[in-house]
Amino acid sequence: MSYVDSSIISIVIPAYNYAHTLERAVLSVYNQLDEFTECLVINDGSTDNTADLLDSFNTKYDRLTVISKPNGGLASTRNAGIRIAKGDYLIFLDADDALFPDAIANIRLHLKHNPESKFVIGGHCSITMNGKNKLHLPNPLPNSAYVRLKSYLIDKTISISNGASVMHKAIFVRYCYPEHFKNSEDLSMFAYALVNFPCSILPLPLANIYKHDDSLRHNVSYAENVGLRLVDEVFSTDRIPEELQALKKEFTVQRLLSLSRVCNEANRHSKCVDFFSQAFVIDKNILFKWSYLKKYMASFLKTLFAQMKR
């Protein structure tokens, strides 16, 4: 048996107020557990009936490790999992998602053929609230770290999802999830891994990712709170080499446009205008990005009308 065959894979499930979907996530992992796979469920100070549910898991599922901690956010929960996990490889599965039935077997086979890989990017199936699903398989990875980073942050041709990616514990020796962020905490982690570690593509679906309206990704208050601090987090000179720092300007524009779009969708029209204007100061070419421009124009007109009514 090779080293990879006998390496432990740890699946970490952070749980915060998702009691209604948690058992689905746990079962998707539990049914694949073997002597070289462990499942950690970490209750991040939930205020629903998650704690009671996890108590019942202790009697129903004999091979789970259940841990409770004070609420600290998703990043702190993942970091707690990193500290506790026995595995060489980690998968972070959100409590409202589920592994594909053959995910672990496919990951082990992939690692057997790609033992140097420290970051495996797999596919996933996204499922909307109305039941529509779409398969997303990863594109081939560019060889250049510069192109990989640009493809992920700016061109959006590299898509990475928790639950559908595998990270070696070596990635977390120097850097873990930034706990001062309440959303987008995985973006800097994935960027760091893409640039600094051997990566590989597993072109099979590994997880079902369920989309819902109350996702932190769409929470405008959290997005505004993180703001442009995310740019500095991603492009920390301690983690991103100097030759890749040239991408920081483009990512700043991309981040401002993303904030502008989120604010437009949340009817925060003056903020939408503000973020788009900041992006325009940096790069006039954003006027050719029609999907963002039309949202800016709509928000600008609504802001203007609101001021005229005063």
C-alpha positions as CSV (number, residue, x, y, z in Angstrom):
1,M,0.0,0.0,0.0
2,S,1.4,3.4,-1.0
3,Y,1.7,6.4,1.3
4,V,-1.2,8.2,-0.5
5,D,-3.4,5.0,-0.2
6,S,-2.9,5.0,3.6
7,S,-3.0,8.8,4.1
8,I,-6.0,9.9,6.2
9,I,-8.5,12.3,4.5
10,S,-10.3,14.5,7.0
11,I,-13.7,16.0,6.1
12,V,-14.4,19.0,8.2
13,I,-18.1,20.2,8.5
14,P,-18.5,23.6,10.1
15,A,-22.0,23.8,11.5
16,Y,-23.7,27.1,12.4
17,N,-27.5,27.1,12.5
18,Y,-28.0,24.6,9.7
19,A,-29.7,21.9,11.7
20,H,-32.2,21.4,8.9
21,T,-29.5,20.3,6.4
22,L,-26.7,19.1,8.6
23,E,-27.7,15.4,8.6
24,R,-27.7,15.3,4.8
25,A,-24.1,16.6,4.8
26,V,-23.0,14.2,7.6
27,L,-24.6,11.2,5.9
28,S,-23.0,12.0,2.6
29,V,-19.7,11.6,4.3
30,Y,-20.5,8.9,6.8
31,N,-21.5,6.5,4.1
32,Q,-18.0,6.8,2.7
33,L,-15.9,6.5,5.9
34,D,-13.2,3.9,6.2
35,E,-10.2,3.4,8.3
36,F,-8.3,6.1,6.4
37,T,-11.1,8.7,6.4
38,E,-12.4,10.8,9.3
39,C,-15.3,13.2,9.7
40,L,-15.2,16.2,12.1
41,V,-18.4,18.1,12.7
42,I,-17.7,21.4,14.5
43,N,-20.6,23.3,16.1
44,D,-19.7,27.0,15.9
45,G,-22.0,28.2,18.8
46,S,-25.2,27.5,17.0
47,T,-28.4,29.0,18.4
48,D,-30.8,26.6,16.7
49,N,-31.2,22.9,17.6
50,T,-27.8,21.9,16.1
51,A,-26.4,20.9,19.5
52,D,-29.3,18.5,20.2
53,L,-29.0,17.1,16.7
54,L,-25.3,16.5,17.3
55,D,-26.0,14.8,20.6
56,S,-28.2,12.3,18.7
57,F,-25.4,11.8,16.1
58,N,-23.2,10.5,18.9
59,T,-25.5,7.5,19.3
60,K,-26.5,7.1,15.6
61,Y,-23.1,7.5,14.0
62,D,-20.3,5.8,15.7
63,R,-17.4,7.1,13.6
64,L,-18.0,10.9,13.8
65,T,-16.0,13.3,15.9
66,V,-18.3,16.0,17.2
67,I,-16.8,19.2,18.6
68,S,-18.4,22.4,20.0
69,K,-16.8,25.8,20.3
70,P,-18.0,29.4,20.9
71,N,-19.2,31.2,17.9
72,G,-16.3,32.7,15.9
73,G,-17.3,32.5,12.3
74,L,-16.6,30.2,9.4
75,A,-12.9,30.9,9.2
76,S,-12.3,30.2,12.8
77,T,-14.3,26.9,12.6
78,R,-12.3,25.8,9.6
79,N,-9.0,26.7,11.4
80,A,-10.2,24.7,14.4
81,G,-10.7,21.7,12.1
82,I,-7.2,22.2,10.7
83,R,-5.7,22.0,14.2
84,I,-7.7,18.9,15.2
85,A,-7.7,16.9,12.0
86,K,-5.5,13.8,11.8
87,G,-5.5,13.8,8.1
88,D,-2.8,14.8,5.6
89,Y,-5.6,16.0,3.3
90,L,-8.6,18.1,4.2
91,I,-12.0,18.7,2.7
92,F,-14.1,21.5,4.1
93,L,-17.8,20.7,3.5
94,D,-20.4,23.3,4.3
95,A,-23.3,22.0,6.4
96,D,-25.8,22.7,3.7
97,D,-23.9,20.8,1.0
98,A,-23.2,17.1,0.4
99,L,-20.4,14.9,-1.0
100,F,-21.1,12.9,-4.1
101,P,-21.4,9.1,-3.2
102,D,-18.1,8.2,-4.9
103,A,-16.1,11.4,-4.0
104,I,-13.6,9.9,-1.6
105,A,-12.8,6.9,-3.8
106,N,-12.3,9.2,-6.8
107,I,-10.1,11.5,-4.7
108,R,-7.9,8.6,-3.5
109,L,-7.5,7.4,-7.0
110,H,-6.5,10.9,-8.2
111,L,-4.0,11.3,-5.4
112,K,-2.5,7.9,-6.2
113,H,-1.8,9.1,-9.7
114,N,-0.9,12.7,-8.6
115,P,1.0,12.2,-5.3
116,E,2.8,15.5,-5.6
117,S,-0.5,17.5,-5.7
118,K,-1.2,19.6,-2.6
119,F,-4.4,21.2,-3.9
120,V,-6.9,19.2,-5.8
121,I,-9.7,21.2,-7.6
122,G,-12.7,19.1,-8.4
123,G,-16.1,19.7,-10.0
124,H,-19.4,20.2,-8.4
125,C,-23.1,20.3,-9.1
126,S,-24.9,23.6,-8.1
127,I,-28.5,23.2,-7.0
128,T,-30.8,26.2,-6.8
129,M,-33.7,26.6,-4.4
130,N,-36.2,25.6,-7.1
131,G,-34.3,22.4,-7.7
132,K,-32.5,23.3,-10.9
133,N,-29.0,21.8,-11.0
134,K,-26.0,22.5,-13.2
135,L,-22.8,20.6,-13.5
136,H,-19.5,22.5,-13.2
137,L,-16.3,20.8,-14.1
138,P,-12.9,22.5,-13.8
139,N,-10.9,23.7,-16.8
140,P,-7.3,22.6,-17.2
141,L,-4.9,24.5,-15.0
142,P,-2.4,26.9,-16.6
143,N,1.2,26.0,-15.8
144,S,2.2,29.6,-14.9
145,A,1.4,30.8,-11.3
146,Y,0.7,34.3,-12.8
147,V,-1.9,33.0,-15.2
148,R,-3.4,30.7,-12.6
149,L,-3.9,33.7,-10.2
150,K,-5.2,35.9,-13.0
151,S,-7.6,33.2,-14.2
152,Y,-9.0,32.7,-10.6
153,L,-9.2,36.3,-9.4
154,I,-9.9,38.3,-12.5
155,D,-10.9,36.2,-15.5
156,K,-13.0,33.8,-13.4
157,T,-12.1,30.9,-15.5
158,I,-10.9,28.9,-12.5
159,S,-13.8,28.1,-10.1
160,I,-13.1,26.6,-6.7
161,S,-15.7,25.4,-4.2
162,N,-15.3,24.1,-0.7
163,G,-16.5,20.6,-0.6
164,A,-15.2,20.1,-4.1
165,S,-11.6,20.7,-3.4
166,V,-8.9,19.0,-1.3
167,M,-6.1,20.7,0.5
168,H,-3.0,19.2,1.9
169,K,-2.1,20.1,5.5
170,A,1.2,21.6,4.3
171,I,-0.8,24.5,2.9
172,F,-1.8,25.6,6.4
173,V,1.7,25.7,7.9
174,R,2.2,29.4,7.2
175,Y,-1.3,30.6,6.5
176,C,-4.8,29.8,7.6
177,Y,-8.2,31.2,6.9
178,P,-8.4,34.9,7.9
179,E,-10.6,35.0,11.0
180,H,-11.2,38.8,10.8
181,F,-13.4,38.3,7.7
182,K,-17.0,37.1,7.9
183,N,-17.2,36.3,4.2
184,S,-14.8,35.8,1.3
185,E,-12.5,34.2,3.7
186,D,-11.7,31.3,1.3
187,L,-10.7,33.6,-1.6
188,S,-7.3,34.5,-0.2
189,M,-6.7,30.9,0.9
190,F,-7.4,29.5,-2.5
191,A,-5.2,32.2,-4.2
192,Y,-2.3,31.4,-1.8
193,A,-2.6,27.7,-2.6
194,L,-2.8,28.2,-6.4
195,V,0.4,30.3,-6.4
196,N,2.6,28.4,-3.9
197,F,1.7,24.7,-4.1
198,P,1.5,21.9,-6.7
199,C,-2.1,21.8,-7.9
200,S,-4.1,19.4,-10.0
201,I,-7.6,19.1,-11.6
202,L,-10.0,16.2,-10.9
203,P,-12.6,16.6,-13.7
204,L,-15.4,14.8,-11.8
205,P,-18.1,16.2,-9.6
206,L,-17.2,15.8,-5.9
207,A,-20.1,17.6,-4.2
208,N,-23.6,19.0,-4.5
209,I,-23.4,22.8,-3.6
210,Y,-26.8,24.1,-2.6
211,K,-27.5,27.8,-3.4
212,H,-29.7,29.8,-1.1
213,D,-30.6,33.5,-0.7
214,D,-29.3,34.0,2.8
215,S,-25.7,32.9,1.9
216,L,-23.0,35.1,3.4
217,R,-21.7,35.6,-0.2
218,H,-24.8,37.8,-0.9
219,N,-24.9,39.6,2.5
220,V,-24.2,43.2,1.5
221,S,-23.3,44.3,5.1
222,Y,-20.6,41.7,5.3
223,A,-19.4,42.5,1.8
224,E,-19.1,46.2,2.6
225,N,-17.4,45.5,5.9
226,V,-14.7,43.4,4.2
227,G,-14.5,45.9,1.3
228,L,-11.1,46.5,-0.2
229,R,-9.3,44.9,2.8
230,L,-9.8,41.7,0.9
231,V,-7.4,43.0,-1.8
232,D,-4.6,43.5,0.7
233,E,-5.3,40.1,2.3
234,V,-5.0,38.3,-1.0
235,F,-2.0,40.2,-2.2
236,S,0.0,40.1,1.1
237,T,3.7,40.4,0.1
238,D,4.4,37.6,2.6
239,R,2.4,35.1,0.5
240,I,2.2,36.4,-3.1
241,P,5.6,36.8,-4.9
242,E,6.6,40.2,-6.2
243,E,6.3,39.2,-9.9
244,L,2.5,38.5,-9.3
245,Q,1.9,41.8,-7.5
246,A,1.1,43.5,-10.9
247,L,-2.3,41.8,-10.7
248,K,-3.3,43.7,-7.6
249,K,-4.6,46.8,-9.5
250,E,-6.8,44.6,-11.8
251,F,-8.1,42.7,-8.8
252,T,-8.9,46.0,-7.0
253,V,-11.0,47.1,-10.0
254,Q,-12.7,43.6,-10.0
255,R,-13.4,43.8,-6.3
256,L,-14.9,47.3,-6.6
257,L,-17.2,46.2,-9.5
258,S,-18.3,43.2,-7.4
259,L,-19.1,45.4,-4.5
260,S,-21.0,47.7,-6.8
261,R,-23.1,44.8,-8.2
262,V,-23.9,43.5,-4.7
263,C,-25.0,46.9,-3.5
264,N,-27.2,47.4,-6.6
265,E,-28.9,44.0,-5.9
266,A,-29.5,45.1,-2.3
267,N,-30.9,48.5,-3.3
268,R,-28.0,50.3,-1.8
269,H,-27.9,52.5,-4.8
270,S,-25.6,55.3,-3.5
271,K,-23.1,52.7,-2.5
272,C,-23.3,51.1,-5.9
273,V,-22.5,54.4,-7.5
274,D,-19.6,55.0,-5.1
275,F,-17.9,51.7,-5.7
276,F,-18.3,51.9,-9.5
277,S,-16.9,55.5,-9.5
278,Q,-13.9,54.3,-7.5
279,A,-13.3,51.5,-10.1
280,F,-13.7,54.1,-13.0
281,V,-10.9,56.3,-11.5
282,I,-8.6,53.3,-11.6
283,D,-9.6,51.9,-15.0
284,K,-11.7,53.8,-17.5
285,N,-12.2,50.7,-19.6
286,I,-14.9,49.4,-17.2
287,L,-17.3,51.5,-19.3
288,F,-17.1,48.6,-21.7
289,K,-18.3,46.1,-19.1
290,W,-22.0,46.4,-19.9
291,S,-23.2,44.1,-17.1
292,Y,-21.7,46.4,-14.5
293,L,-22.4,49.6,-16.3
294,K,-26.1,49.1,-16.6
295,K,-26.4,48.4,-12.9
296,Y,-24.4,51.5,-12.2
297,M,-26.6,53.6,-14.5
298,A,-29.8,52.2,-12.8
299,S,-28.4,53.0,-9.4
300,F,-27.2,56.4,-10.5
301,L,-30.7,57.4,-11.7
302,K,-32.4,56.1,-8.6
303,T,-29.9,58.0,-6.4
304,L,-30.5,61.1,-8.4
305,F,-34.3,60.8,-8.1
306,A,-34.0,60.2,-4.4
307,Q,-31.9,63.4,-4.0
308,M,-34.4,65.4,-6.1
309,K,-37.3,64.4,-3.8
310,R,-35.6,65.7,-0.7
